[in-house]
Amino acid sequence: MANTVIKVENLAKKYVLSHRNEGHQYKTLRDAITNVSKSLSKQFFKSRASGNNKYHSPREEFWALNDISFEIKQGERVGIIGRNGAGKSTLLKILSRITEPTRGSVRIKGRVASLLEVGTGFHPELTGRENIFLNGAILGMSKAEIKQKFDEIVAFAEIEKFLDTPVKRYSSGMYVRLAFAVAAHLEPEILIIDEVLAVGDAEFQKKCLGKMEDISTKSGRTVLFVSHSMNAVEALCNRGIVLDSGKLYIDSSPQEAISTYLETTYALMRETSLAQRTDRKGSGKVKAVSFRVLNADGQEVSSLQSGKDYYFEVGYVNNTGSPLKNVIFSFDFLDERGNTILLFRTNFTNDNLALETNTGYVRCKINNLALANGLYHFLIFISHADVEILDWLEDAAFIQVEGGDFFGTGSCGLPSSCKILAQAEWSVIPN
């Protein structure tokens, strides 16, 4: 029976969040010095009057993880999935010894190599060559062992020309290629990879997945993999763990874990309006607060048919207090496994938008909808030109595409794998 290499018991991690009033933002050195003086005075008078806590900033406890327990055997490839804020990254940081748990225990047998965020793990002032040796030393390898793997690492990362360049000058893609190559080739017993691989190009991602499967099946090493790509999790992993609101929701096969994750995601989307969603990225200067689909007559619909015309409408709130020009809107259509099927973006067609003050709506008309039958969900992305992300909301809505007459020939059967429909012209060319 395979050995247990990771044992997690009743693991919990608490963060204490402090909330300050917006009036406590200091913009000059004078403001900062004045604030320090006021704080010292308040602390002095507070010590003279016990129980007086009116000068304290409100504090809130947030449990990123709460009583999680599981075991991982040697050679397992475990996919960890969940919505943003579910606790995935916190769990990996604890397993990587980057942060300590509030309570509970973690027992790890073997060396751990982690690739969690772009920009961590390497010294920016050192070259790629020097960082390879530094990381190997951190993993407890001798210089001779690192040299033995050196050429293989460089070849995999495809950065030969930049090997003696400080990594601070690397692009994010170059950084990830080298970081993954180091983590995968320096023979750790446990390899932990976060969503950071999404930075690389599609071909390199495929290469990384192949390498992770190879080191697990041939070398018996353990892989923990966090990804929003359900296809990648299903292809690589032989086990799936779903986290939800800091708790372990399900621990089963990848297929069952993915199915459960998708069901809970769609259920949450039904229950929570866009305006109430907190799992979003961006500055918040503009926010998407509503979404609906209208047919060609302007009537709201709950399902679509292939081949018909539709309007996709997003209600927004402009929190800047003034009109905003050069705004980019994007709709990503994704299938049930998280694959991007269609992408509509205003700057693709030079339709940069100007948003009015306060509230309004943005509509995108799609003629002759080319989606085949199936359930789809949307990602809404709003930015100010290419300078600032204003709002980024995954799983913003979902909708069912039902049978339609796209080709004008009546109902036609399609394989379940078919996602996109297109008109084509056929002919025979004689010799």
Phi, psi and omega per residue, in radians:
M1 nan 2.410 -3.081
A2 -1.073 2.550 3.135
N3 -1.308 2.584 3.027
T4 -1.406 2.144 -3.141
V5 -1.852 -0.359 3.070
I6 -2.364 2.199 3.077
K7 -2.245 2.043 -3.119
V8 -1.962 2.192 -3.112
E9 -2.233 2.120 3.040
N10 0.836 0.766 -3.062
L11 -1.312 2.323 3.106
A12 -2.523 2.540 3.102
K13 -2.390 2.141 -3.127
K14 -1.963 2.383 2.984
Y15 -2.025 2.510 3.077
V16 -1.850 2.052 -3.084
L17 -1.729 2.288 3.078
S18 -1.783 2.387 3.141
H19 -1.990 2.169 3.094
R20 -1.961 2.656 3.033
N21 -1.213 2.615 -3.115
E22 -1.090 -0.396 3.131
G23 -1.215 -0.146 -3.124
H24 -1.693 0.580 3.067
Q25 -1.752 2.158 -3.008
Y26 -1.873 2.217 -3.002
K27 -1.873 -0.174 -3.134
T28 -2.318 2.854 3.085
L29 -1.072 -0.671 3.125
R30 -1.053 -0.772 3.123
D31 -1.043 -0.743 -3.099
A32 -1.132 -0.753 -3.132
I33 -1.140 -0.747 3.111
T34 -1.044 -0.714 -3.130
N35 -1.124 -0.705 3.116
V36 -1.069 -0.760 3.137
S37 -1.084 -0.757 3.125
K38 -1.116 -0.689 -3.130
S39 -1.113 -0.733 3.126
L40 -1.104 -0.712 3.124
S41 -1.109 -0.753 -3.135
K42 -1.103 -0.709 3.135
Q43 -1.129 -0.646 3.134
F44 -1.107 -0.872 -3.107
F45 -1.202 -0.528 3.100
K46 -1.130 -0.685 3.141
S47 -1.187 -0.372 3.136
R48 -1.528 -0.236 -3.113
A49 -2.347 1.601 -3.105
S50 -1.105 2.547 3.121
G51 1.511 -0.170 3.123
N52 -1.491 1.859 -3.096
N53 -2.133 0.429 -3.080
K54 -1.203 -0.281 -3.141
Y55 -1.579 -0.067 3.135
H56 -1.318 2.425 2.990
S57 -1.245 2.475 3.094
P58 -1.008 2.398 -3.111
R59 -2.161 2.444 -3.076
E60 -2.286 2.383 3.083
E61 -1.528 2.343 3.094
F62 -2.246 2.104 -3.134
W63 -1.653 1.775 3.115
A64 -1.220 -0.570 3.036
L65 -2.347 2.564 -3.090
N66 -2.551 1.822 3.038
D67 0.964 1.070 3.121
I68 -1.764 2.347 3.106
S69 -2.418 2.352 3.035
F70 -2.950 2.884 3.056
E71 -2.210 2.554 3.094
I72 -2.191 2.264 -3.106
K73 -1.563 2.792 3.098
Q74 -1.060 2.323 3.088
G75 1.520 -0.073 3.110
E76 -1.300 2.585 3.041
R77 -2.014 1.842 -2.971
V78 -1.895 2.112 3.042
G79 -1.593 2.250 3.124
I80 -1.955 2.033 -3.059
I81 -2.221 2.792 -3.126
G82 2.860 2.863 3.137
R83 -1.217 2.913 3.047
N84 -1.010 2.309 -3.125
G85 1.527 0.093 -3.110
A86 -1.314 -0.330 3.134
G87 1.969 0.131 -3.073
K88 -1.078 -0.922 -3.087
S89 -1.147 -0.637 3.101
T90 -1.096 -0.739 3.115
L91 -1.064 -0.783 -3.124
L92 -1.154 -0.631 3.121
K93 -1.153 -0.638 3.082
I94 -1.201 -0.757 3.123
L95 -1.137 -0.489 3.126
S96 -1.550 0.054 3.134
R97 1.148 0.446 3.089
I98 -1.442 -0.610 3.089
T99 -2.352 2.761 -3.108
E100 -1.736 2.556 3.088
P101 -1.293 2.735 3.049
T102 -1.303 -0.687 3.039
R103 -2.695 2.946 -3.078
G104 1.604 -3.128 -3.075
S105 -2.438 2.682 3.060
V106 -2.299 2.162 3.067
R107 -2.008 2.176 -3.091
I108 -2.175 2.301 3.130
K109 -1.948 1.902 3.120
G110 2.036 2.949 3.138
R111 -1.355 2.473 -3.109
V112 -2.024 2.256 2.990
A113 -1.997 2.268 -3.048
S114 -2.150 2.503 3.008
L115 -2.304 1.657 -2.973
L116 -1.884 -0.754 -3.086
E117 -2.486 2.518 3.035
V118 -1.127 2.262 3.125
G119 1.808 -0.096 3.090
T120 -1.975 2.670 3.066
G121 1.741 -0.456 3.112
F122 -1.992 2.677 3.016
H123 -1.543 2.086 -3.005
P124 -1.077 -0.494 -3.097
E125 -1.429 -0.278 -3.133
L126 -1.534 2.723 3.126
T127 -1.325 2.976 3.062
G128 -1.026 -0.746 3.125
R129 -1.046 -0.824 -3.100
E130 -1.157 -0.631 3.134
N131 -1.209 -0.539 3.067
I132 -1.067 -0.809 -3.138
F133 -1.216 -0.626 3.126
L134 -1.115 -0.795 -3.131
N135 -1.149 -0.683 3.093
G136 -1.086 -0.694 3.112
A137 -1.146 -0.673 3.110
I138 -1.084 -0.620 3.116
L139 -1.364 -0.031 3.091
G140 1.531 0.319 -3.130
M141 -1.594 2.621 3.082
S142 -1.374 2.868 3.124
K143 -1.092 -0.631 3.126
A144 -1.150 -0.673 3.117
E145 -1.157 -0.690 3.135
I146 -1.164 -0.745 3.119
K147 -1.042 -0.631 -3.134
Q148 -1.098 -0.558 -3.116
K149 -1.700 -0.119 -2.944
F150 -1.022 -0.906 -3.080
D151 -1.092 -0.648 3.139
E152 -1.156 -0.680 3.108
I153 -1.112 -0.834 -3.103
V154 -1.117 -0.730 3.139
A155 -1.121 -0.721 -3.133
F156 -1.152 -0.718 -3.086
A157 -1.309 -0.363 3.121
E158 1.016 0.828 -3.133
I159 -2.238 0.525 -3.054
E160 -0.908 -0.720 -3.068
K161 -1.193 -0.374 -3.049
F162 -1.983 0.307 -3.051
L163 -1.075 -0.592 -3.114
D164 -1.811 0.405 3.055
T165 -1.763 2.400 3.074
P166 -0.986 2.402 -3.046
V167 -1.180 -0.263 3.091
K168 -1.128 -0.305 3.119
R169 -1.679 0.022 3.124
Y170 -1.326 2.601 2.935
S171 -1.269 2.890 3.140
S172 -1.077 -0.626 3.121
G173 -1.149 -0.746 3.104
M174 -1.115 -0.720 -3.112
Y175 -1.067 -0.820 -3.106
V176 -1.143 -0.692 3.134
R177 -1.039 -0.798 -3.139
L178 -1.225 -0.734 -3.112
A179 -1.078 -0.752 3.122
F180 -1.165 -0.740 -3.137
A181 -1.029 -0.743 3.115
V182 -1.131 -0.845 -3.090
A183 -1.085 -0.639 -3.041
A184 -1.475 -0.467 -3.008
H185 -1.739 -0.231 -3.103
L186 -1.564 0.399 2.931
E187 0.981 0.887 2.963
P188 -1.318 2.665 3.072
E189 -1.302 -0.469 -3.105
I190 -2.279 2.205 3.129
L191 -1.993 2.161 -3.104
I192 -2.030 2.104 -3.073
I193 -2.205 2.193 3.081
D194 -1.658 -3.035 -3.078
E195 -1.085 -0.019 -3.087
V196 -0.961 -0.459 -3.132
L197 -1.112 -0.302 3.132
A198 -1.125 -0.299 3.131
V199 -1.213 -0.584 -3.087
G200 -1.259 2.914 3.104
D201 -1.320 2.932 -3.024
A202 -1.065 -0.685 -3.111
E203 -1.158 -0.695 3.134
F204 -1.232 -0.633 3.077
Q205 -1.039 -0.752 3.106
K206 -1.082 -0.697 3.113
K207 -1.109 -0.725 3.134
C208 -1.148 -0.751 3.120
L209 -1.067 -0.724 3.094
G210 -1.097 -0.688 3.130
K211 -1.172 -0.724 3.140
M212 -1.131 -0.696 3.097
E213 -1.164 -0.657 -3.118
D214 -1.143 -0.803 -3.098
I215 -1.226 -0.405 3.109
S216 -1.391 -0.865 -3.055
T217 -1.311 -0.654 -3.061
K218 -1.587 -0.596 -3.067
S219 -1.840 -0.106 3.120
G220 1.221 0.389 3.128
R221 -1.563 2.761 -3.034
T222 -1.719 2.425 -3.139
V223 -2.184 2.248 2.966
L224 -1.946 2.180 -2.960
F225 -2.301 2.114 3.058
V226 -1.851 2.235 -3.141
S227 -2.730 2.621 2.996
H228 -1.560 -0.103 3.110
S229 -1.517 1.869 -3.139
M230 -1.156 -0.542 3.095
N231 -1.109 -0.746 -3.138
A232 -1.132 -0.733 3.122
V233 -1.104 -0.778 -3.114
E234 -1.170 -0.649 -3.104
A235 -1.263 -0.641 -3.027
L236 -1.611 -0.729 -2.863
C237 -1.606 2.656 3.022
N238 -1.946 0.188 3.107
R239 -2.757 2.537 -3.125
G240 -2.272 2.351 3.075
I241 -2.098 2.230 3.100
V242 -1.878 2.194 3.039
L243 -1.812 2.479 3.123
D244 -2.515 2.047 3.125
S245 0.938 0.717 3.068
G246 1.442 0.057 -3.121
K247 -2.090 2.696 3.085
L248 -1.369 1.988 -3.050
Y249 -1.541 -0.739 3.115
I250 -2.731 2.549 3.109
D251 -2.348 1.826 -3.011
S252 -2.757 -2.702 3.086
S253 -1.217 2.730 3.109
P254 -0.998 -0.706 -3.105
Q255 -1.095 -0.805 3.141
E256 -1.192 -0.673 3.129
A257 -1.111 -0.760 3.142
I258 -1.120 -0.790 3.134
S259 -1.050 -0.768 3.131
T260 -1.129 -0.755 3.127
Y261 -1.043 -0.793 -3.125
L262 -1.134 -0.718 3.135
E263 -1.089 -0.785 -3.131
T264 -1.192 -0.601 3.114
T265 -1.113 -0.829 -3.136
Y266 -1.145 -0.637 3.111
A267 -1.105 -0.731 3.132
L268 -1.150 -0.672 3.127
M269 -1.100 -0.601 3.107
R270 -1.180 -0.628 -2.998
E271 -1.492 -0.436 -2.991
T272 -2.021 2.212 3.097
S273 -1.310 2.792 3.129
L274 -1.047 -0.648 -3.113
A275 -1.102 -0.479 -3.094
Q276 -1.591 -0.181 -3.054
R277 -1.194 2.339 3.124
T278 -1.932 -0.167 -3.103
D279 -1.540 1.045 -3.091
R280 -2.211 2.782 3.103
K281 -1.998 2.899 3.104
G282 1.962 2.996 -3.075
S283 -1.273 -0.405 -3.121
G284 1.442 0.090 3.119
K285 -1.125 -0.563 2.972
V286 -2.255 2.357 -3.136
K287 -2.271 2.462 2.980
A288 -1.393 2.198 -3.053
V289 -2.095 -0.152 3.091
S290 -2.729 2.740 3.124
F291 -2.590 2.355 3.031
R292 -2.688 2.826 3.138
V293 -2.044 2.312 -3.140
L294 -2.043 2.553 3.058
N295 -1.423 -3.075 -3.067
A296 -1.092 -0.387 3.126
D297 -1.592 0.056 3.116
G298 1.470 0.217 3.133
Q299 -1.658 2.404 -3.123
E300 -1.203 2.403 -3.139
V301 -2.238 2.717 -3.128
S302 -1.855 -0.212 3.076
S303 -2.507 2.789 -3.052
L304 -2.065 2.857 3.026
Q305 -2.220 2.402 3.121
S306 -1.033 2.468 3.047
G307 1.556 -0.070 -3.134
K308 -1.815 2.916 -3.109
D309 -1.670 2.464 -3.124
Y310 -2.498 2.718 2.967
Y311 -1.907 2.316 3.023
F312 -1.879 2.082 -2.982
E313 -2.053 2.258 3.078
V314 -2.041 2.184 2.989
G315 -1.501 2.414 -3.079
Y316 -2.249 2.781 2.976
V317 -2.101 2.170 3.084
N318 -1.690 1.880 -3.066
N319 -1.624 0.120 -3.072
T320 -1.395 -0.337 -3.117
G321 1.508 0.039 3.141
S322 -2.661 2.803 3.091
P323 -1.036 2.604 -3.078
L324 -2.222 2.126 -3.118
K325 -1.703 2.935 3.071
N326 0.960 0.817 3.112
V327 -1.647 2.349 3.133
I328 -1.843 2.239 3.027
F329 -1.944 2.514 3.112
S330 -2.459 2.386 2.980
F331 -2.007 2.158 2.989
D332 -1.852 2.180 3.051
F333 -1.659 2.111 -3.135
L334 -2.077 2.568 3.076
D335 -1.453 -3.065 -3.033
E336 -1.165 -0.272 3.112
R337 -1.750 0.117 3.080
G338 1.537 0.180 3.093
N339 -1.434 2.301 3.093
T340 -1.282 2.091 -3.076
I341 -1.745 -0.789 3.104
L342 -2.337 2.626 3.136
L343 -2.448 2.139 3.079
F344 -2.087 2.197 -3.081
R345 -2.447 2.376 -3.041
T346 -1.072 -0.653 -3.091
N347 -1.310 -0.191 3.027
F348 -1.155 -0.557 -3.103
T349 -2.006 0.346 3.116
N350 1.009 0.582 3.124
D351 -1.787 0.942 3.098
N352 -1.129 2.357 -2.973
L353 -1.778 2.693 3.007
A354 -2.010 2.078 -3.094
L355 -1.646 2.417 3.087
E356 -1.306 2.886 3.065
T357 -1.144 2.609 3.085
N358 1.258 -1.799 -2.991
T359 -2.231 2.848 3.106
G360 3.123 -2.984 -3.114
Y361 -2.345 2.573 3.017
V362 -2.100 2.258 3.136
R363 -2.037 2.466 3.069
C364 -2.158 2.060 3.131
K365 -1.629 2.274 3.111
I366 -2.058 2.042 3.141
N367 -1.553 2.464 3.025
N368 0.922 1.084 -3.061
L369 -0.831 2.177 -2.990
A370 -1.749 0.259 3.140
L371 -1.501 2.390 3.066
A372 -1.404 3.073 3.140
N373 -0.962 2.486 3.073
G374 2.639 3.054 3.110
L375 -1.768 2.253 -3.094
Y376 -2.221 2.675 3.018
H377 -2.282 2.919 -2.936
F378 -2.156 2.556 2.953
L379 -1.974 2.238 3.098
I380 -1.859 2.237 -3.109
F381 -2.247 2.246 3.104
I382 -2.253 2.267 3.108
S383 -2.416 2.778 3.046
H384 -1.663 1.784 -2.965
A385 0.917 -2.372 3.045
D386 -1.912 0.399 -3.004
V387 -1.681 -0.763 -2.984
E388 -2.447 2.285 3.024
I389 -1.374 2.125 -3.134
L390 -1.585 -0.757 3.138
D391 -2.705 2.430 -3.135
W392 -2.504 1.931 -3.014
L393 -2.234 1.915 3.075
E394 -1.401 2.695 3.137
D395 0.876 0.824 -3.091
A396 -1.209 -0.537 3.122
A397 -2.877 2.881 3.035
F398 -2.417 2.713 -3.101
I399 -2.693 2.598 -3.120
Q400 -1.691 2.253 2.998
V401 -1.711 2.103 -3.092
E402 -1.796 3.111 -3.100
G403 -1.023 2.420 3.091
G404 -2.514 3.069 -3.099
D405 -1.901 1.161 -3.053
F406 -1.071 -0.714 -3.039
F407 -1.587 -0.038 3.119
G408 1.245 0.429 -3.098
T409 -2.090 0.252 -3.053
G410 1.537 -3.019 -3.120
S411 -1.125 2.375 3.105
C412 -2.380 2.396 -3.121
G413 -1.305 2.471 3.133
L414 -2.280 2.499 3.042
P415 -1.142 2.630 -3.082
S416 -1.098 -0.408 -3.131
S417 -1.348 -0.234 -3.121
C418 -1.292 2.243 -3.129
K419 -2.084 -0.562 -3.042
I420 -2.058 2.395 3.083
L421 -1.935 2.569 3.140
A422 -2.662 2.532 3.065
Q423 -1.328 2.492 3.134
A424 -2.461 2.698 3.093
E425 -2.027 2.302 -3.071
W426 -1.981 2.562 3.074
S427 -2.733 2.814 3.081
V428 -1.970 2.245 -3.139
I429 -1.863 1.951 -3.129
P430 -1.234 2.687 3.081
N431 -1.196 nan nan
